[in-house]
Amino acid sequence: MLAADLTRYHPQMVMILVGGNDAQNFLVKGEPVVFGTPQWHTIYSQRVARMMSETLKAGAKMLWVGLPIMQDPTFGAAMQSLNAIYRAQAALHRGVKFFPTWSLFSNAEGQYSAYLTNSSGQTVLARDSDGVHIAPPGGCDIIAIAAAKEIEAFWRVHLGV
C-alpha cells in the first residue's frame, strides 16, 4: 500500500504514526509469532525497515512519529518497545527521523494526562476516553505543530509554523 501511494503521489515528505495495534501476535506462513519474542522483534523490525526503505527509494524523507504515553502502564510498556524499534530503524535509514511524542502527552510529572496545554495556552482534551487514541486537539494541534517544528529544524525547511 505504501509503495503504491508513493508511486501515485510522489511526496517529498512522509509523516507516519502507526503501531497502536501492533503489540500482538501475528502469523508467518501459518505459524504464530508471539509478541515480545526475539523472532517477533526481528520480523517486526524488518517490516518497519521496509516501510522506511520504500519511502527513501521513492525520493521522500520520513518523519516517523513515535507512539505516545498510554493510560495503562502495561500497554504503555508495549508501546515503548515499539518506539525502541522505530527509533533503532530510523537511525539506520538516512533520511528518516524518529520523532518521540511520549513527553508531548505527559504532564509535568511525566505521567499520562488526557488534558494538555495546546500551543495557544488553552487546556484541551488531547486523548480519547479509552486512554489510547489521540483526540483531534491532540493530533491536529499538539502533534502537528510539534512535528512541523521538528521537520523545520531537522531538514532546515520553512513550513510557517
DSSP file (Angstrom, degrees, kcal/mol; ACC not computed):
  #  RESIDUE AA STRUCTURE BP1 BP2  ACC     N-H-->O    O-->H-N    N-H-->O    O-->H-N    TCO  KAPPA ALPHA  PHI   PSI    X-CA   Y-CA   Z-CA
    1    1 A M     >        0   0    0      0, 0.0     4,-2.2     0, 0.0     5,-0.2   0.000 360.0 360.0 360.0 -46.9    0.0    0.0    0.0
    2    2 A L  H  >  +     0   0    0      1,-0.2     4,-2.7     2,-0.2     5,-0.2   0.937 360.0  51.3 -61.2 -46.5    2.7    2.5    0.9
    3    3 A A  H  > S+     0   0    0      1,-0.2     4,-2.2     2,-0.2    -1,-0.2   0.900 109.9  50.2 -58.6 -41.4    4.7    1.8   -2.2
    4    4 A A  H  > S+     0   0    0      1,-0.2     4,-2.4     2,-0.2    -1,-0.2   0.910 111.8  47.5 -64.2 -42.2    1.6    2.3   -4.4
    5    5 A D  H  X S+     0   0    0     -4,-2.2     4,-2.8     2,-0.2     5,-0.4   0.882 110.3  52.2 -67.1 -37.5    0.9    5.6   -2.7
    6    6 A L  H  X S+     0   0    0     -4,-2.7     4,-1.8     1,-0.2    -2,-0.2   0.914 112.8  45.3 -63.6 -41.6    4.5    6.8   -3.0
    7    7 A T  H  < S+     0   0    0     -4,-2.2    -2,-0.2    -5,-0.2    -1,-0.2   0.895 117.5  44.4 -66.8 -40.9    4.3    6.0   -6.8
    8    8 A R  H  < S+     0   0    0     -4,-2.4    -2,-0.2    -5,-0.2    -1,-0.2   0.902 126.6  25.2 -72.7 -42.6    1.0    7.7   -7.2
    9    9 A Y  H  < S-     0   0    0     -4,-2.8    -3,-0.2    -5,-0.2    -2,-0.2   0.664  81.4-148.2-103.8 -18.2    1.6   10.9   -5.2
   10   10 A H     <  -     0   0    0     -4,-1.8    -4,-0.1    -5,-0.4    -3,-0.1   0.918  25.8-167.6  51.2  54.1    5.4   11.4   -5.3
   11   11 A P        -     0   0    0      0, 0.0     3,-0.1     0, 0.0    -1,-0.1  -0.326  25.9-151.2 -71.1 155.0    5.6   13.1   -1.8
   12   12 A Q  S    S+     0   0    0      1,-0.3    49,-2.5    48,-0.1     2,-0.4   0.680  86.4  29.0 -90.2 -23.8    8.7   14.8   -0.7
   13   13 A M  E     -a   61   0A   0     47,-0.2     2,-0.5     2,-0.0    -1,-0.3  -1.000  63.9-164.3-140.8 135.6    7.9   14.0    3.0
   14   14 A V  E     -a   62   0A   0     47,-2.4    49,-2.8    -2,-0.4     2,-0.5  -0.988   5.1-167.7-119.4 126.4    6.0   11.2    4.6
   15   15 A M  E     -a   63   0A   0     -2,-0.5     2,-0.4    47,-0.2    49,-0.2  -0.970  14.0-174.7-113.0 125.7    4.9   11.5    8.2
   16   16 A I  E     +a   64   0A   0     47,-2.3    49,-3.2    -2,-0.5     2,-0.4  -0.964  21.1 175.8-129.3 137.0    3.8    8.2    9.8
   17   17 A L        +     0   0    0     -2,-0.4     2,-0.3    47,-0.2    49,-0.1  -0.880  32.4 133.4-136.6 102.8    2.2    7.3   13.1
   18   18 A V        +     0   0    0     47,-0.4    49,-0.1    -2,-0.4    -2,-0.0  -0.869  24.7  78.1-138.7 169.5    1.3    3.7   13.3
   19   19 A G    >   +     0   0    0     -2,-0.3     3,-2.1    47,-0.1     4,-0.4   0.283  46.3 121.2 116.4 -10.2    1.6    0.8   15.7
   20   20 A G  T 3  S+     0   0    0      1,-0.3     3,-0.2     2,-0.1    59,-0.0   0.734  90.2  36.5 -59.7 -21.6   -1.0    1.2   18.4
   21   21 A N  T 3  S+     0   0    0      1,-0.1    -1,-0.3     3,-0.0    -3,-0.0   0.241  95.9  89.6-109.0  11.1   -2.5   -2.2   17.5
   22   22 A D    <   +     0   0    0     -3,-2.1     2,-2.4     1,-0.2    -2,-0.1   0.574  53.4  94.9 -90.4  -8.7    0.8   -3.9   16.8
   23   23 A A  S    S+     0   0    0     -4,-0.4     2,-0.3    -3,-0.2    -1,-0.2  -0.392  73.8  87.8 -82.3  65.0    1.7   -5.2   20.2
   24   24 A Q  S    S-     0   0    0     -2,-2.4    12,-0.1    10,-0.0    -3,-0.0  -0.956  84.3 -82.5-152.3 166.7    0.2   -8.6   19.5
   25   25 A N        -     0   0    0     -2,-0.3     2,-0.3    10,-0.1     9,-0.2  -0.325  43.7-173.4 -68.3 156.0    1.0  -12.0   18.0
   26   26 A F  E     -C   33   0B   0      7,-1.8     7,-3.2     5,-0.1     2,-0.4  -0.934  21.7-109.5-143.7 170.4    0.8  -12.5   14.2
   27   27 A L  E     -C   32   0B   0     -2,-0.3     2,-0.4     5,-0.2     7,-0.0  -0.823  20.1-172.3-105.4 141.5    1.1  -15.3   11.8
   28   28 A V  E >  S-C   31   0B   0      3,-2.6     3,-1.8    -2,-0.4    -2,-0.0  -0.968  83.2 -17.8-129.9 116.0    4.0  -16.0    9.4
   29   29 A K  T 3  S-     0   0    0     -2,-0.4    -1,-0.1     1,-0.3    -2,-0.0   0.877 129.2 -54.2  53.6  40.2    3.3  -18.9    6.9
   30   30 A G  T 3  S+     0   0    0      1,-0.2    -1,-0.3     0, 0.0    -3,-0.0   0.408 115.8 115.1  80.0  -2.6    0.5  -20.0    9.2
   31   31 A E  E <   -C   28   0B   0     -3,-1.8    -3,-2.6     1,-0.0    -1,-0.2  -0.840  68.9-115.2-103.9 136.9    2.8  -20.2   12.3
   32   32 A P  E     -C   27   0B   0      0, 0.0     2,-0.5     0, 0.0    -5,-0.2  -0.445  20.0-160.2 -71.5 139.3    2.2  -17.9   15.3
   33   33 A V  E     -C   26   0B   0     -7,-3.2    -7,-1.8    -2,-0.2     2,-0.3  -0.986  20.7-135.5-117.7 117.9    4.9  -15.4   16.2
   34   34 A V    >   -     0   0    0     -2,-0.5     3,-1.9    -9,-0.2     6,-0.5  -0.573  20.7-108.9 -85.3 130.6    4.5  -14.3   19.8
   35   35 A F  T 3  S+     0   0    0     -2,-0.3   -10,-0.1     1,-0.2    -1,-0.1  -0.248 102.1  22.4 -53.9 135.9    4.7  -10.6   20.7
   36   36 A G  T 3  S+     0   0    0      1,-0.3    -1,-0.2   -12,-0.1    -2,-0.0   0.246  92.6 120.8  91.4 -12.2    7.9   -9.8   22.6
   37   37 A T  S <> S-     0   0    0     -3,-1.9     4,-2.5     1,-0.1    -1,-0.3  -0.422  77.4-111.5 -79.6 160.1    9.9  -12.8   21.4
   38   38 A P  H  > S+     0   0    0      0, 0.0     4,-2.5     0, 0.0     5,-0.2   0.884 120.0  53.5 -56.7 -37.9   13.2  -12.3   19.5
   39   39 A Q  H  > S+     0   0    0      2,-0.2     4,-2.4     1,-0.2     5,-0.2   0.926 109.1  48.2 -63.5 -43.7   11.5  -13.7   16.4
   40   40 A W  H  > S+     0   0    0     -6,-0.5     4,-2.9     1,-0.2     5,-0.3   0.934 111.6  50.4 -60.6 -46.8    8.7  -11.2   16.7
   41   41 A H  H  X S+     0   0    0     -4,-2.5     4,-2.4     1,-0.2    -2,-0.2   0.911 111.6  48.0 -59.0 -45.2   11.2   -8.3   17.2
   42   42 A T  H  X S+     0   0    0     -4,-2.5     4,-2.0     2,-0.2    -1,-0.2   0.938 115.4  43.1 -63.0 -48.5   13.2   -9.4   14.1
   43   43 A I  H  X S+     0   0    0     -4,-2.4     4,-1.9     2,-0.2    -2,-0.2   0.919 115.7  48.0 -67.1 -43.3   10.2   -9.7   11.8
   44   44 A Y  H  X S+     0   0    0     -4,-2.9     4,-2.4    -5,-0.2    -1,-0.2   0.914 110.5  52.3 -64.8 -41.7    8.6   -6.5   13.0
   45   45 A S  H  X S+     0   0    0     -4,-2.4     4,-2.7    -5,-0.3    -1,-0.2   0.893 108.1  51.9 -59.6 -40.2   11.9   -4.6   12.7
   46   46 A Q  H  X S+     0   0    0     -4,-2.0     4,-2.1     2,-0.2    -1,-0.2   0.881 108.7  50.7 -64.0 -38.0   12.2   -5.9    9.1
   47   47 A R  H  X S+     0   0    0     -4,-1.9     4,-1.7     2,-0.2    -2,-0.2   0.910 111.8  46.5 -66.7 -42.2    8.6   -4.6    8.3
   48   48 A V  H  X S+     0   0    0     -4,-2.4     4,-2.1     1,-0.2    -2,-0.2   0.931 111.8  51.6 -63.8 -45.6    9.4   -1.2    9.7
   49   49 A A  H  X S+     0   0    0     -4,-2.7     4,-2.9     1,-0.2    -2,-0.2   0.874 106.3  55.2 -59.4 -38.3   12.7   -1.1    7.8
   50   50 A R  H  X S+     0   0    0     -4,-2.1     4,-2.7     2,-0.2    -1,-0.2   0.913 107.0  49.5 -62.6 -42.7   10.8   -2.0    4.6
   51   51 A M  H  X S+     0   0    0     -4,-1.7     4,-1.8     2,-0.2    -1,-0.2   0.912 113.5  46.3 -62.8 -41.6    8.5    1.0    5.0
   52   52 A M  H  X S+     0   0    0     -4,-2.1     4,-2.4     2,-0.2    -2,-0.2   0.926 113.3  48.5 -66.4 -44.9   11.4    3.3    5.6
   53   53 A S  H  X S+     0   0    0     -4,-2.9     4,-2.9     1,-0.2     5,-0.2   0.902 109.3  52.6 -63.5 -42.0   13.4    1.9    2.7
   54   54 A E  H  X S+     0   0    0     -4,-2.7     4,-1.5     2,-0.2    -1,-0.2   0.906 110.5  48.6 -59.7 -41.7   10.4    2.2    0.3
   55   55 A T  H  <>S+     0   0    0     -4,-1.8     5,-2.1    -5,-0.2    -2,-0.2   0.937 114.0  44.6 -65.1 -47.1    9.9    5.9    1.3
   56   56 A L  H ><5S+     0   0    0     -4,-2.4     3,-1.8     1,-0.2    -2,-0.2   0.898 109.7  55.6 -65.4 -40.3   13.6    6.7    0.8
   57   57 A K  H 3<5S+     0   0    0     -4,-2.9    -1,-0.2     1,-0.3    -2,-0.2   0.826 103.4  56.6 -60.9 -31.7   13.7    4.8   -2.5
   58   58 A A  T 3<5S-     0   0    0     -4,-1.5    -1,-0.3    -5,-0.2    -2,-0.2   0.458 123.3-107.1 -79.9  -0.5   10.8    6.9   -3.7
   59   59 A G  T < 5S+     0   0    0     -3,-1.8     2,-0.3     1,-0.3    -3,-0.2   0.615  79.4 123.5  87.8  12.4   12.9   10.0   -3.0
   60   60 A A      < -     0   0    0     -5,-2.1    -1,-0.3    -6,-0.2   -47,-0.2  -0.702  55.9-130.8-104.5 157.7   11.0   11.2    0.0
   61   61 A K  E     -a   13   0A   0    -49,-2.5   -47,-2.4    -2,-0.3     2,-0.4  -0.629  24.2-141.8 -94.5 163.2   12.1   11.9    3.6
   62   62 A M  E     -ab  14  96A   0     33,-2.3    35,-2.6    -2,-0.2     2,-0.6  -0.992  15.9-164.0-135.5 133.2   10.2   10.3    6.5
   63   63 A L  E     -ab  15  97A   0    -49,-2.8   -47,-2.3    -2,-0.4     2,-0.8  -0.958  17.4-157.8-107.6 110.8    9.3   11.6    9.9
   64   64 A W  E     -ab  16  98A   0     33,-2.7    35,-3.1    -2,-0.6     2,-0.5  -0.812  10.3-148.0 -92.4 110.7    8.3    8.5   12.0
   65   65 A V  E     - b   0  99A   0    -49,-3.2   -47,-0.4    -2,-0.8    33,-0.1  -0.674  15.0-131.6 -83.8 122.3    6.1    9.8   14.8
   66   66 A G        -     0   0    0     33,-3.4    14,-0.1    -2,-0.5    -1,-0.1  -0.269  26.3 -95.6 -71.6 158.8    6.5    7.7   18.0
   67   67 A L        -     0   0    0     12,-0.3    34,-0.4     1,-0.1    35,-0.3  -0.475  43.0-121.5 -73.0 143.4    3.6    6.4   20.0
   68   68 A P        -     0   0    0      0, 0.0    34,-0.2     0, 0.0    -1,-0.1  -0.313  36.6 -76.9 -82.4 168.4    2.5    8.5   22.9
   69   69 A I        -     0   0    0     33,-0.4     2,-0.3    32,-0.3    44,-0.1  -0.282  51.0-139.1 -56.1 147.1    2.3    7.5   26.6
   70   70 A M        -     0   0    0      2,-0.1    42,-0.2     1,-0.1    62,-0.2  -0.808  14.4-125.7-114.2 155.1   -0.7    5.4   27.4
   71   71 A Q  S    S+     0   0    0     60,-2.2    41,-0.1    -2,-0.3    -1,-0.1   0.905 100.2  65.5 -64.7 -42.0   -3.1    5.5   30.4
   72   72 A D  S  > S-     0   0    0     59,-0.3     4,-2.7     1,-0.2     5,-0.2  -0.741  76.9-151.5 -84.6 115.6   -2.5    1.8   31.1
   73   73 A P  H  > S+     0   0    0      0, 0.0     4,-2.1     0, 0.0    -1,-0.2   0.833  94.0  53.9 -58.7 -34.1    1.2    1.4   32.2
   74   74 A T  H  > S+     0   0    0      2,-0.2     4,-1.5     1,-0.2     5,-0.1   0.936 112.4  43.0 -66.5 -45.5    1.4   -2.2   30.9
   75   75 A F  H  > S+     0   0    0      1,-0.2     4,-2.0     2,-0.2    -1,-0.2   0.887 111.5  56.8 -65.0 -38.0    0.1   -1.2   27.5
   76   76 A G  H  X S+     0   0    0     -4,-2.7     4,-2.2     1,-0.2    -2,-0.2   0.878 102.0  55.1 -59.7 -38.8    2.5    1.8   27.6
   77   77 A A  H  X S+     0   0    0     -4,-2.1     4,-1.7     1,-0.2    -1,-0.2   0.895 106.8  50.5 -62.8 -39.1    5.4   -0.6   28.2
   78   78 A A  H  X S+     0   0    0     -4,-1.5     4,-1.7     1,-0.2    -1,-0.2   0.894 109.5  51.0 -64.8 -38.6    4.5   -2.4   25.0
   79   79 A M  H  X S+     0   0    0     -4,-2.0     4,-2.7     1,-0.2   -12,-0.3   0.858 106.1  55.4 -67.1 -34.7    4.3    0.9   23.1
   80   80 A Q  H  X S+     0   0    0     -4,-2.2     4,-1.9     2,-0.2    -1,-0.2   0.878 105.3  52.2 -64.8 -36.3    7.8    1.8   24.4
   81   81 A S  H  X S+     0   0    0     -4,-1.7     4,-1.4     2,-0.2    -1,-0.2   0.885 110.3  48.3 -68.0 -36.0    9.1   -1.4   23.0
   82   82 A L  H  X S+     0   0    0     -4,-1.7     4,-2.4     2,-0.2     3,-0.3   0.927 109.3  53.0 -66.2 -43.8    7.6   -0.5   19.6
   83   83 A N  H  X S+     0   0    0     -4,-2.7     4,-2.8     1,-0.2     5,-0.2   0.868 104.3  56.4 -58.6 -36.1    9.1    3.0   19.9
   84   84 A A  H  X S+     0   0    0     -4,-1.9     4,-2.3     2,-0.2    -1,-0.2   0.890 108.0  47.9 -63.1 -38.4   12.5    1.5   20.5
   85   85 A I  H  X S+     0   0    0     -4,-1.4     4,-2.7    -3,-0.3     5,-0.3   0.937 112.5  48.1 -65.9 -46.7   12.2   -0.5   17.2
   86   86 A Y  H  X S+     0   0    0     -4,-2.4     4,-2.4     1,-0.2    -2,-0.2   0.919 113.5  47.7 -60.5 -44.0   11.1    2.7   15.3
   87   87 A R  H  X S+     0   0    0     -4,-2.8     4,-1.9     2,-0.2    -1,-0.2   0.930 113.0  48.0 -62.9 -46.0   14.0    4.7   16.8
   88   88 A A  H  X S+     0   0    0     -4,-2.3     4,-0.7    -5,-0.2    -2,-0.2   0.910 113.8  46.2 -63.7 -43.4   16.6    2.0   16.0
   89   89 A Q  H >X S+     0   0    0     -4,-2.7     3,-0.8     1,-0.2     4,-0.6   0.888 109.4  54.6 -68.6 -38.1   15.4    1.6   12.5
   90   90 A A  H >< S+     0   0    0     -4,-2.4     3,-1.2    -5,-0.3     6,-0.4   0.893 103.4  56.7 -60.9 -38.1   15.3    5.3   11.9
   91   91 A A  H 3< S+     0   0    0     -4,-1.9    -1,-0.3     1,-0.3    -2,-0.2   0.758 107.0  50.0 -64.3 -23.5   18.9    5.5   13.0
   92   92 A L  H << S+     0   0    0     -3,-0.8     2,-0.6    -4,-0.7    -1,-0.3   0.517 102.1  68.9 -90.9  -6.7   19.8    3.0   10.3
   93   93 A H  S X< S-     0   0    0     -3,-1.2     3,-2.1    -4,-0.6     2,-0.2  -0.885  76.6-143.7-121.6 100.9   18.0    4.9    7.5
   94   94 A R  T 3  S+     0   0    0     -2,-0.6     3,-0.1     1,-0.3    -3,-0.1  -0.435  91.7  34.9 -62.8 126.8   19.5    8.2    6.4
   95   95 A G  T 3  S+     0   0    0      1,-0.4   -33,-2.3    -2,-0.2     2,-0.4   0.352  97.5 100.4 104.5  -3.8   16.6   10.5    5.6
   96   96 A V  E <   -b   62   0A   0     -3,-2.1     2,-0.4    -6,-0.4    -1,-0.4  -0.959  51.5-168.5-114.6 133.6   14.3    9.1    8.3
   97   97 A K  E     -b   63   0A   0    -35,-2.6   -33,-2.7    -2,-0.4     2,-0.5  -0.981  15.4-140.2-122.0 129.8   13.9   10.9   11.6
   98   98 A F  E     -b   64   0A   0     -2,-0.4   -33,-0.2   -35,-0.2   -35,-0.0  -0.776  15.9-162.8 -86.8 130.2   12.2    9.4   14.7
   99   99 A F  E     -b   65   0A   0    -35,-3.1   -33,-3.4    -2,-0.5     2,-0.2  -0.922   9.1-147.6-117.2 104.7   10.0   12.0   16.5
  100  100 A P        +     0   0    0      0, 0.0     4,-0.1     0, 0.0   -33,-0.1  -0.468  19.5 177.7 -74.1 141.5    9.1   10.9   20.0
  101  101 A T     >  +     0   0    0    -34,-0.4     4,-1.4    -2,-0.2   -32,-0.3   0.381  52.5 102.7-118.9  -0.5    5.8   12.0   21.4
  102  102 A W  T >4 S+     0   0    0      1,-0.3     3,-0.7   -35,-0.3   -33,-0.4   0.918  88.2  41.3 -51.9 -50.6    5.8   10.4   24.8
  103  103 A S  G >4 S+     0   0    0      1,-0.2     3,-1.3     2,-0.2    -1,-0.3   0.778 105.2  65.7 -72.5 -25.4    6.6   13.7   26.6
  104  104 A L  G 34 S+     0   0    0     -3,-0.3    -1,-0.2     1,-0.3    -2,-0.2   0.834 109.1  39.8 -61.8 -30.7    4.2   15.7   24.4
  105  105 A F  G << S+     0   0    0     -4,-1.4     8,-1.1    -3,-0.7     2,-0.3   0.102 101.3  91.9-108.3  20.4    1.4   13.7   26.0
  106  106 A S  B <  S-D  112   0C   0     -3,-1.3     6,-0.2     6,-0.2     2,-0.0  -0.835  71.4-125.0-111.1 151.9    2.7   13.6   29.6
  107  107 A N    >   -     0   0    0      4,-2.9     3,-2.3    -2,-0.3    -1,-0.1  -0.168  46.9 -79.5 -81.6-174.5    2.0   16.1   32.3
  108  108 A A  T 3  S+     0   0    0      1,-0.3    -1,-0.1     2,-0.1    -2,-0.0   0.756 133.3  53.3 -60.4 -25.1    4.7   18.0   34.3
  109  109 A E  T 3  S-     0   0    0      2,-0.1    -1,-0.3     3,-0.1     3,-0.1   0.387 120.1-108.6 -90.4   3.3    5.3   14.9   36.4
  110  110 A G  S <  S+     0   0    0     -3,-2.3     2,-0.2     1,-0.3    -2,-0.1   0.660  78.1 128.6  80.1  16.2    5.8   12.7   33.3
  111  111 A Q        -     0   0    0      1,-0.1    -4,-2.9    -8,-0.1    -1,-0.3  -0.640  68.8 -83.8-103.0 160.4    2.6   10.8   33.8
  112  112 A Y  B     -D  106   0C   0    -42,-0.2     2,-0.3    -2,-0.2    -6,-0.2  -0.324  48.0-179.4 -57.5 139.5   -0.3   10.2   31.3
  113  113 A S        -     0   0    0     -8,-1.1    13,-0.1   -44,-0.1   -44,-0.0  -0.963  27.5-160.5-145.5 129.7   -2.7   13.1   31.1
  114  114 A A  S    S+     0   0    0     -2,-0.3    12,-2.8    12,-0.1    13,-1.2   0.777  85.5  60.7 -75.7 -26.5   -5.9   13.3   28.9
  115  115 A Y  E     +E  125   0D   0     10,-0.2     2,-0.3    11,-0.2    10,-0.2  -0.893  68.2 164.8-107.6 129.2   -5.8   17.1   29.2
  116  116 A L  E     -E  124   0D   0      8,-2.3     8,-3.3    -2,-0.5     2,-0.5  -0.867  39.9-101.1-135.8 167.9   -2.9   19.1   27.9
  117  117 A T  E     -E  123   0D   0     -2,-0.3     6,-0.2     6,-0.2     2,-0.0  -0.816  37.4-149.1 -93.9 127.7   -2.0   22.6   27.1
  118  118 A N    >   -     0   0    0      4,-3.0     3,-2.0    -2,-0.5    20,-0.1  -0.191  37.1 -85.6 -86.7-176.4   -2.0   23.4   23.4
  119  119 A S  T 3  S+     0   0    0      1,-0.3    -1,-0.1     2,-0.1    -2,-0.0   0.672 128.1  56.5 -66.9 -16.9    0.1   26.0   21.5
  120  120 A S  T 3  S-     0   0    0      2,-0.2    -1,-0.3     0, 0.0     3,-0.1   0.391 119.7-107.9 -93.0   2.2   -2.4   28.7   22.4
  121  121 A G  S <  S+     0   0    0     -3,-2.0     2,-0.3     1,-0.3    -2,-0.1   0.563  76.4 133.9  83.7   8.7   -2.1   28.1   26.1
  122  122 A Q        -     0   0    0      1,-0.0    -4,-3.0     0, 0.0     2,-0.5  -0.681  60.2-120.4 -92.3 145.6   -5.5   26.5   26.4
  123  123 A T  E     +E  117   0D   0     -2,-0.3     2,-0.3    -6,-0.2    -6,-0.2  -0.754  42.5 178.1 -82.6 124.8   -6.2   23.3   28.2
  124  124 A V  E     -E  116   0D   0     -8,-3.3    -8,-2.3    -2,-0.5     2,-1.0  -0.900  40.2-105.7-128.9 155.0   -7.7   20.8   25.7
  125  125 A L  E     +E  115   0D   0     -2,-0.3    13,-0.4   -10,-0.2   -10,-0.2  -0.727  42.7 172.0 -78.1 106.4   -8.8   17.2   25.8
  126  126 A A        +     0   0    0    -12,-2.8     9,-1.8    -2,-1.0     2,-0.3   0.608  55.9  49.2 -95.3 -14.8   -5.9   15.6   23.9
  127  127 A R  B    S-F  134   0E   0    -13,-1.2     7,-0.2     7,-0.3     6,-0.1  -0.942  81.2-114.2-129.4 148.6   -6.8   11.9   24.4
  128  128 A D    >   -     0   0    0      5,-2.4     3,-1.9    -2,-0.3     7,-0.1  -0.285  40.7-100.8 -71.4 165.1  -10.0    9.9   23.9
  129  129 A S  T 3  S+     0   0    0      1,-0.3    -1,-0.1     2,-0.1   -15,-0.0   0.660 116.1  72.2 -65.1 -16.4  -11.6    8.3   27.0
  130  130 A D  T 3  S-     0   0    0      1,-0.1    -1,-0.3     3,-0.1   -59,-0.1   0.594 102.6-127.3 -75.5  -8.8  -10.1    4.9   26.2
  131  131 A G  S <  S+     0   0    0     -3,-1.9   -60,-2.2     2,-0.2   -59,-0.3   0.603  93.7  69.2  75.0  10.3   -6.7    6.2   27.3
  132  132 A V  S    S+     0   0    0    -62,-0.2    -1,-0.1   -61,-0.1    -3,-0.1   0.688  78.1  69.4-121.3 -59.1   -5.2    5.1   24.0
  133  133 A H  S    S-     0   0    0      1,-0.1    -5,-2.4    -6,-0.1     2,-0.5  -0.272  77.2-117.5 -75.2 154.6   -6.4    7.1   21.0
  134  134 A I  B     -F  127   0E   0     -7,-0.2    -7,-0.3    -3,-0.1    -1,-0.1  -0.788  24.9-135.3 -93.0 126.9   -5.5   10.7   20.3
  135  135 A A    >>  -     0   0    0     -9,-1.8     4,-1.8    -2,-0.5     3,-1.3  -0.415  33.5 -97.9 -75.1 157.3   -8.4   13.2   20.3
  136  136 A P  H 3>>S+     0   0    0      0, 0.0     4,-3.4     0, 0.0     5,-0.5   0.849 123.4  52.9 -48.7 -44.2   -8.5   15.8   17.5
  137  137 A P  I 3>>S+     0   0    0      0, 0.0     5,-1.7     0, 0.0     4,-1.0   0.849 109.5  51.4 -63.0 -28.3   -6.9   18.6   19.5
  138  138 A G  I <4>S+     0   0    0     -3,-1.3     5,-2.6   -13,-0.4     6,-0.2   0.882 121.1  31.3 -71.8 -38.1   -4.0   16.3   20.4
  139  139 A G  I  <>S+     0   0    0     -4,-1.8     5,-1.6     3,-0.2    -1,-0.1   0.901 123.3  43.9 -85.2 -44.9   -3.4   15.3   16.8
  140  140 A C  I  <5S+     0   0    0     -4,-3.4    -2,-0.1    -5,-0.2    -1,-0.1   0.786 132.7  15.2 -75.4 -27.3   -4.3   18.4   15.0
  141  141 A D  I  X<S+     0   0    0     -4,-1.0     4,-1.9    -5,-0.5     5,-0.4   0.808 128.9  38.2-110.7 -60.9   -2.6   20.8   17.3
  142  142 A I  I  ><S+     0   0    0     -5,-1.7     4,-1.6     2,-0.2    -3,-0.2   0.956 126.7  30.4 -66.5 -54.0   -0.2   19.2   19.7
  143  143 A I  I  ><S+     0   0    0     -5,-2.6     4,-3.3     2,-0.2     5,-0.3   0.952 120.6  51.3 -70.4 -48.0    1.4   16.6   17.4
  144  144 A A  H  ><S+     0   0    0     -5,-1.6     4,-2.3     1,-0.2    -2,-0.2   0.913 113.9  42.4 -59.5 -46.1    1.0   18.5   14.1
  145  145 A I  H  X S+     0   0    0     -4,-1.9     4,-2.0     2,-0.2    -1,-0.2   0.929 117.2  46.4 -68.5 -44.1    2.6   21.7   15.4
  146  146 A A  H  X S+     0   0    0     -4,-1.6     4,-2.0    -5,-0.4    -2,-0.2   0.902 113.9  49.2 -64.5 -39.8    5.4   19.9   17.2
  147  147 A A  H  X S+     0   0    0     -4,-3.3     4,-2.7     2,-0.2    -2,-0.2   0.905 108.9  52.4 -66.4 -40.7    6.1   17.7   14.2
  148  148 A A  H  X S+     0   0    0     -4,-2.3     4,-2.5    -5,-0.3    -1,-0.2   0.904 109.8  49.1 -61.8 -40.4    6.2   20.7   11.8
  149  149 A K  H  X S+     0   0    0     -4,-2.0     4,-2.4     2,-0.2    -1,-0.2   0.887 110.7  51.1 -65.1 -38.1    8.8   22.4   14.1
  150  150 A E  H  X S+     0   0    0     -4,-2.0     4,-2.9     2,-0.2     5,-0.3   0.914 110.3  48.9 -64.2 -43.1   10.8   19.2   14.1
  151  151 A I  H  X S+     0   0    0     -4,-2.7     4,-2.5     2,-0.2     6,-0.4   0.926 111.5  49.8 -62.0 -45.3   10.7   19.0   10.3
  152  152 A E  H  X S+     0   0    0     -4,-2.5     4,-0.8    -5,-0.2     5,-0.5   0.925 116.1  41.8 -59.8 -45.3   11.8   22.6   10.1
  153  153 A A  H  < S+     0   0    0     -4,-2.4    -2,-0.2     3,-0.2    -1,-0.2   0.910 119.7  41.5 -70.7 -43.0   14.7   22.1   12.5
  154  154 A F  H  < S+     0   0    0     -4,-2.9    -2,-0.2     1,-0.2    -3,-0.2   0.919 128.5  26.7 -75.6 -44.0   15.9   18.8   11.2
  155  155 A W  H  < S-     0   0    0     -4,-2.5    -1,-0.2    -5,-0.3    -2,-0.2   0.371 101.0-125.5-102.8   5.0   15.6   19.3    7.4
  156  156 A R     <  +     0   0    0     -4,-0.8     2,-0.3    -5,-0.3    -4,-0.2   0.913  61.2 137.9  52.3  51.3   16.0   23.1    7.5
  157  157 A V        -     0   0    0     -5,-0.5     2,-0.6    -6,-0.4    -1,-0.2  -0.851  53.3-123.3-118.7 159.3   12.8   23.9    5.6
  158  158 A H        +     0   0    0     -2,-0.3    -9,-0.1     1,-0.1    -5,-0.0  -0.917  33.1 164.2-108.6 116.8   10.3   26.6    6.4
  159  159 A L        -     0   0    0     -2,-0.6    -1,-0.1   -11,-0.1   -10,-0.1   0.484  52.9-116.7-105.9  -8.9    6.7   25.4    6.9
  160  160 A G              0   0    0    -12,-0.1    -2,-0.1   -11,-0.0   -11,-0.1   0.796 360.0 360.0  81.3  28.9    5.4   28.6    8.5
  161  161 A V              0   0    0    -13,-0.1   -12,-0.1   -16,-0.1    -1,-0.0   0.454 360.0 360.0 -94.8 360.0    4.6   27.3   12.0
